Amino acid sequence: MSETAIVAGPDPDGLGDALADEGFSITRIDGVVSSSLETAGIDDAAMVVLTNVGEASGIPVAKELNPEVRVVVYSEQSLPEVATRQTDLAVDPALLDVSVVAEELAAD
């Protein structure tokens, strides 16, 4: 697999590393998501993983730039209502370990 996943926000649980172990090429965004997506390669990305729901405004931007991109939120915090319709998967880290999430995302 040579698909790219953009990991946006802090990644204390290591989901980006787990996705890399599953064969994804990882690009990371540490700053403002909405203004960094193009530089991060959203046009060719298969997935955007958001770990900071404070940056949820980046979700509609990601979908506008690449309607086929899969948006995954991996956070304990609740996602704002405005972003829920464009999010493909939301997972609470307390419920599923990163290895399980990465394996499932790679299988799709």
N, CA, C and O of each residue as an XYZ file, in Angstrom:
432
protein
N       0.847     -1.171      0.000
C       0.000      0.000      0.000
C       0.897      1.239      0.000
O       1.894      1.297      0.719
N       0.533      2.212     -0.804
C       1.316      3.438     -0.839
C       0.422      4.647     -0.618
O       0.747      5.750     -1.057
N      -0.687      4.451      0.050
C      -1.607      5.549      0.295
C      -1.050      6.490      1.357
O      -0.293      6.090      2.242
N      -1.448      7.747      1.241
C      -1.009      8.759      2.183
C      -2.105      9.062      3.191
O      -3.276      9.194      2.836
N      -1.709      9.169      4.449
C      -2.610      9.603      5.515
C      -2.018     10.874      6.118
O      -0.834     10.924      6.452
N      -2.843     11.880      6.251
C      -2.437     13.121      6.903
C      -2.904     13.033      8.350
O      -4.094     12.863      8.612
N      -1.974     13.149      9.282
C      -2.298     13.136     10.707
C      -2.208     14.576     11.193
O      -1.133     15.177     11.180
N      -3.332     15.122     11.617
C      -3.411     16.521     12.012
C      -3.654     16.638     13.506
O      -4.656     16.153     14.031
N      -2.728     17.284     14.171
C      -2.838     17.479     15.607
C      -1.844     16.616     16.348
O      -1.110     15.833     15.746
N      -1.825     16.767     17.665
C      -0.918     15.935     18.457
C      -1.343     14.469     18.330
O      -2.520     14.168     18.133
N      -0.404     13.597     18.442
C      -0.697     12.178     18.268
C      -0.102     11.386     19.431
O       0.774     10.545     19.231
N      -0.583     11.660     20.655
C       0.023     11.025     21.828
C      -0.145      9.506     21.872
O       0.639      8.808     22.515
N      -1.166      9.000     21.187
C      -1.404      7.560     21.199
C      -0.633      6.826     20.106
O      -0.546      5.598     20.122
N      -0.069      7.581     19.152
C       0.744      6.966     18.104
C      -0.032      6.368     16.948
O       0.424      5.400     16.339
N      -1.198      6.921     16.630
C      -1.971      6.394     15.508
C      -1.219      6.570     14.193
O      -1.284      5.698     13.326
N      -0.515      7.669     14.034
C       0.270      7.878     12.813
C       1.317      6.792     12.624
O       1.496      6.283     11.517
N       2.006      6.437     13.694
C       3.013      5.372     13.620
C       2.361      4.023     13.318
O       2.909      3.221     12.562
N       1.192      3.777     13.911
C       0.481      2.521     13.663
C       0.025      2.442     12.209
O       0.062      1.371     11.602
N      -0.406      3.572     11.650
C      -0.785      3.594     10.234
C       0.435      3.376      9.344
O       0.344      2.694      8.323
N       1.569      3.946      9.724
C       2.807      3.716      8.973
C       3.174      2.239      8.992
O       3.629      1.698      7.984
N       2.979      1.592     10.121
C       3.242      0.154     10.232
C       2.329     -0.660      9.311
O       2.673     -1.771      8.908
N       1.170     -0.100      8.984
C       0.223     -0.768      8.086
C       0.477     -0.415      6.617
O      -0.243     -0.876      5.732
N       1.508      0.408      6.361
C       1.887      0.709      4.984
C       1.522      2.087      4.479
O       1.794      2.404      3.321
N       0.913      2.915      5.310
C       0.581      4.269      4.883
C       1.811      5.163      4.925
O       2.671      5.015      5.794
N       1.883      6.074      3.994
C       2.861      7.152      4.035
C       2.220      8.261      4.860
O       1.105      8.686      4.559
N       2.910      8.736      5.897
C       2.318      9.689      6.846
C       2.871     11.092      6.631
O       4.083     11.296      6.550
N       1.958     12.055      6.540
C       2.305     13.472      6.541
C       1.650     14.055      7.777
O       0.492     13.759      8.069
N       2.384     14.882      8.505
C       1.841     15.430      9.756
C       1.607     16.932      9.651
O       2.380     17.658      9.026
N       0.523     17.378     10.276
C       0.213     18.803     10.412
C       0.180     19.109     11.896
O      -0.599     18.520     12.646
N       1.028     20.031     12.314
C       1.063     20.416     13.722
C       0.360     21.742     13.974
O      -0.022     22.031     15.108
N       0.184     22.551     12.934
C      -0.423     23.864     13.092
C      -1.887     23.861     12.729
O      -2.605     22.890     12.969
N      -2.320     24.967     12.145
C      -3.712     25.136     11.746
C      -3.999     24.201     10.569
O      -3.356     24.286      9.523
N      -4.958     23.325     10.756
C      -5.241     22.281      9.770
C      -5.753     22.861      8.462
O      -5.240     22.528      7.394
N      -6.755     23.722      8.532
C      -7.407     24.205      7.317
C      -6.442     24.910      6.371
O      -6.596     24.816      5.153
N      -5.457     25.610      6.905
C      -4.518     26.327      6.036
C      -3.298     25.495      5.658
O      -2.463     25.958      4.882
N      -3.174     24.297      6.178
C      -2.004     23.452      5.907
C      -2.306     22.241      5.039
O      -1.384     21.518      4.660
N      -3.551     22.004      4.720
C      -3.934     20.787      4.006
C      -3.324     20.689      2.612
O      -2.862     19.621      2.211
N      -3.320     21.786      1.878
C      -2.759     21.732      0.526
C      -1.270     21.425      0.554
O      -0.784     20.618     -0.239
N      -0.553     22.058      1.455
C       0.878     21.797      1.595
C       1.136     20.360      2.017
O       2.143     19.767      1.631
N       0.235     19.804      2.800
C       0.384     18.425      3.282
C       0.031     17.388      2.219
O       0.271     16.196      2.416
N      -0.539     17.831      1.090
C      -0.844     16.907      0.012
C      -2.248     16.335      0.024
O      -2.449     15.171     -0.323
N      -3.223     17.145      0.423
C      -4.602     16.671      0.510
C      -5.130     16.148     -0.822
O      -5.981     15.258     -0.836
N      -4.646     16.678     -1.932
C      -5.137     16.244     -3.251
C      -4.978     14.746     -3.473
O      -5.825     14.111     -4.102
N      -3.892     14.185     -2.955
C      -3.596     12.771     -3.173
C      -3.795     11.906     -1.930
O      -3.557     10.699     -1.970
N      -4.227     12.512     -0.837
C      -4.356     11.765      0.418
C      -5.573     10.851      0.394
O      -6.621     11.195     -0.151
N      -5.409      9.690      0.991
C      -6.519      8.756      1.139
C      -7.308      9.054      2.403
O      -8.495      8.741      2.502
N      -6.618      9.675      3.385
C      -7.229      9.830      4.692
C      -6.652     11.033      5.432
O      -5.470     11.352      5.308
N      -7.508     11.687      6.196
C      -7.086     12.713      7.144
C      -7.500     12.224      8.519
O      -8.670     11.924      8.756
N      -6.537     12.144      9.422
C      -6.801     11.740     10.802
C      -6.660     12.975     11.672
O      -5.580     13.558     11.760
N      -7.733     13.368     12.305
C      -7.746     14.552     13.156
C      -7.743     14.109     14.610
O      -8.627     13.365     15.036
N      -6.754     14.564     15.373
C      -6.663     14.190     16.783
C      -6.994     15.356     17.714
O      -7.022     15.190     18.933
N      -7.241     16.522     17.148
C      -7.567     17.710     17.926
C      -8.886     18.263     17.405
O      -8.902     18.914     16.361
N      -9.991     18.021     18.104
C     -11.293     18.469     17.630
C     -11.407     19.989     17.602
O     -12.334     20.525     16.994
N     -10.499     20.675     18.237
C     -10.442     22.130     18.140
C     -10.124     22.592     16.728
O     -10.346     23.751     16.380
N      -9.610     21.689     15.927
C      -9.281     21.976     14.526
C     -10.313     21.367     13.574
O     -10.021     21.153     12.398
N     -11.511     21.089     14.078
C     -12.553     20.448     13.266
C     -12.966     21.283     12.064
O     -13.552     20.749     11.122
N     -12.677     22.576     12.073
C     -12.997     23.405     10.905
C     -12.202     22.954      9.682
O     -12.538     23.322      8.556
N     -11.166     22.173      9.891
C     -10.391     21.640      8.775
C     -11.102     20.511      8.042
O     -10.737     20.190      6.911
N     -12.102     19.906      8.660
C     -12.804     18.780      8.035
C     -13.541     19.208      6.771
O     -13.341     18.585      5.728
N     -14.387     20.243      6.811
C     -15.049     20.637      5.569
C     -14.067     21.138      4.515
O     -14.307     20.979      3.318
N     -12.979     21.733      4.946
C     -11.954     22.189      3.995
C     -11.325     20.986      3.311
O     -11.130     20.991      2.095
N     -11.007     19.960      4.083
C     -10.419     18.740      3.514
C     -11.370     18.112      2.499
O     -10.938     17.703      1.422
N     -12.652     18.032      2.828
C     -13.638     17.434      1.924
C     -13.850     18.289      0.670
O     -14.115     17.761     -0.410
N     -13.732     19.600      0.823
C     -13.868     20.474     -0.342
C     -12.680     20.297     -1.291
O     -12.849     20.261     -2.510
N     -11.486     20.189     -0.722
C     -10.283     20.036     -1.538
C     -10.156     18.638     -2.148
O      -9.610     18.480     -3.239
N     -10.661     17.635     -1.443
C     -10.599     16.255     -1.915
C     -11.854     15.527     -1.434
O     -11.854     14.955     -0.344
N     -12.922     15.544     -2.235
C     -14.185     14.937     -1.813
C     -14.085     13.440     -1.503
O     -14.941     12.899     -0.804
N     -13.064     12.778     -2.007
C     -12.907     11.339     -1.789
C     -12.116     10.994     -0.523
O     -12.046      9.828     -0.136
N     -11.523     12.000      0.121
C     -10.686     11.733      1.295
C     -11.556     11.213      2.434
O     -12.678     11.674      2.640
N     -11.027     10.267      3.151
C     -11.718      9.700      4.314
C     -11.269     10.481      5.545
O     -10.070     10.629      5.781
N     -12.216     10.977      6.324
C     -11.905     11.755      7.522
C     -12.165     10.897      8.753
O     -13.268     10.393      8.965
N     -11.111     10.747      9.560
C     -11.177      9.966     10.784
C     -10.818     10.883     11.945
O      -9.803     11.578     11.899
N     -11.634     10.886     12.969
C     -11.336     11.647     14.180
C     -11.002     10.639     15.270
O     -11.786      9.733     15.557
N      -9.828     10.806     15.876
C      -9.379      9.920     16.954
C      -9.108     10.794     18.165
O      -8.003     11.305     18.344
N     -10.125     10.958     18.992
C     -10.027     11.883     20.117
C     -11.050     11.520     21.186
O     -12.108     10.963     20.892
N     -10.716     11.843     22.427
C     -11.648     11.658     23.539
C     -12.723     12.733     23.546
O     -13.787     12.544     24.136
N     -12.456     13.851     22.901
C     -13.376     14.979     22.903
C     -14.490     14.774     21.882
O     -14.318     14.078     20.882
N     -15.627     15.391     22.154
C     -16.756     15.328     21.229
C     -16.517     16.233     20.038
O     -15.961     17.324     20.160
N     -16.942     15.765     18.912
C     -16.811     16.508     17.666
C     -17.939     17.530     17.568
O     -19.087     17.203     17.868
N     -17.638     18.762     17.154
C     -18.710     19.751     16.978
C     -19.726     19.275     15.940
O     -19.361     18.630     14.958
N     -20.967     19.588     16.156
C     -22.063     19.165     15.274
C     -21.792     19.498     13.813
O     -22.104     18.699     12.929
N     -21.224     20.648     13.552
C     -20.993     21.096     12.179
C     -20.066     20.150     11.407
O     -20.127     20.098     10.179
N     -19.231     19.422     12.095
C     -18.265     18.553     11.426
C     -18.679     17.086     11.384
O     -18.033     16.287     10.706
N     -19.721     16.726     12.081
C     -20.083     15.305     12.165
C     -20.555     14.718     10.846
O     -20.306     13.543     10.573
N     -21.217     15.495     10.038
C     -21.755     14.975      8.771
C     -20.668     14.670      7.753
O     -20.872     13.851      6.858
N     -19.527     15.312      7.876
C     -18.451     15.098      6.913
C     -17.356     14.192      7.471
O     -16.333     13.971      6.822
N     -17.572     13.678      8.658
C     -16.614     12.766      9.278
C     -17.032     11.337      8.974
O     -18.179     10.953      9.202
N     -16.095     10.554      8.459
C     -16.399      9.178      8.094
C     -16.348      8.229      9.284
O     -17.083      7.242      9.330
N     -15.477      8.529     10.248
C     -15.325      7.662     11.409
C     -14.812      8.491     12.577
O     -13.865      9.264     12.426
N     -15.432      8.334     13.737
C     -14.966      8.980     14.960
C     -14.750      7.892     16.006
O     -15.642      7.084     16.265
N     -13.560      7.876     16.606
C     -13.202      6.833     17.557
C     -12.628      7.471     18.814
O     -11.795      8.375     18.744
N     -13.082      6.991     19.952
C     -12.547      7.412     21.242
C     -11.357      6.503     21.562
O     -11.514      5.282     21.605
N     -10.177      7.074     21.786
C      -8.996      6.256     22.094
C      -9.180      5.342     23.308
O      -8.509      4.316     23.418
N     -10.076      5.707     24.207
C     -10.312      4.862     25.378
C     -11.036      3.570     25.001
O     -11.020      2.603     25.762
N     -11.661      3.554     23.844
C     -12.434      2.391     23.426
C     -11.670      1.438     22.501
O     -11.845      0.221     22.572
N     -10.824      1.998     21.636
C     -10.078      1.163     20.690
C      -8.619      1.584     20.630
O      -8.307      2.765     20.484
N      -7.742      0.620     20.742
C      -6.309      0.853     20.670
C      -5.908      1.250     19.249
O      -6.571      0.876     18.282
N      -4.824      2.006     19.131
C      -4.369      2.470     17.817
C      -4.077      1.322     16.862
O      -4.327      1.448     15.663
N      -3.563      0.221     17.354
C      -3.247     -0.895     16.460
C      -4.508     -1.465     15.812
O      -4.491     -1.834     14.638
N      -5.586     -1.536     16.563
C      -6.859     -2.032     16.037
C      -7.417     -1.048     15.004
O      -7.859     -1.451     13.928
N      -7.392      0.234     15.338
C      -7.901      1.264     14.425
C      -7.095      1.267     13.137
O      -7.673      1.288     12.050
N      -5.779      1.246     13.239
C      -4.923      1.265     12.048
C      -5.151      0.045     11.172
O      -5.206      0.151      9.946
N      -5.283     -1.100     11.800
C      -5.521     -2.335     11.047
C      -6.847     -2.267     10.289
O      -6.920     -2.672      9.129
N      -7.875     -1.766     10.928
C      -9.180     -1.647     10.289
C      -9.157     -0.611      9.157
O      -9.748     -0.833      8.100
N      -8.482      0.510      9.377
C      -8.401      1.532      8.339
C      -7.624      1.028      7.128
O      -7.963      1.357      5.991
N      -6.601      0.246      7.363
C      -5.817     -0.310      6.265
C      -6.597     -1.370      5.487
O      -6.363     -1.569      4.295
N      -7.520     -2.043      6.162
C      -8.297     -3.095      5.523
C      -9.362     -2.547      4.589
O      -9.787     -3.239      3.664
N      -9.802     -1.311      4.817
C     -10.867     -0.708      3.988
C     -10.371     -0.311      2.636
O     -11.138      0.207      1.824
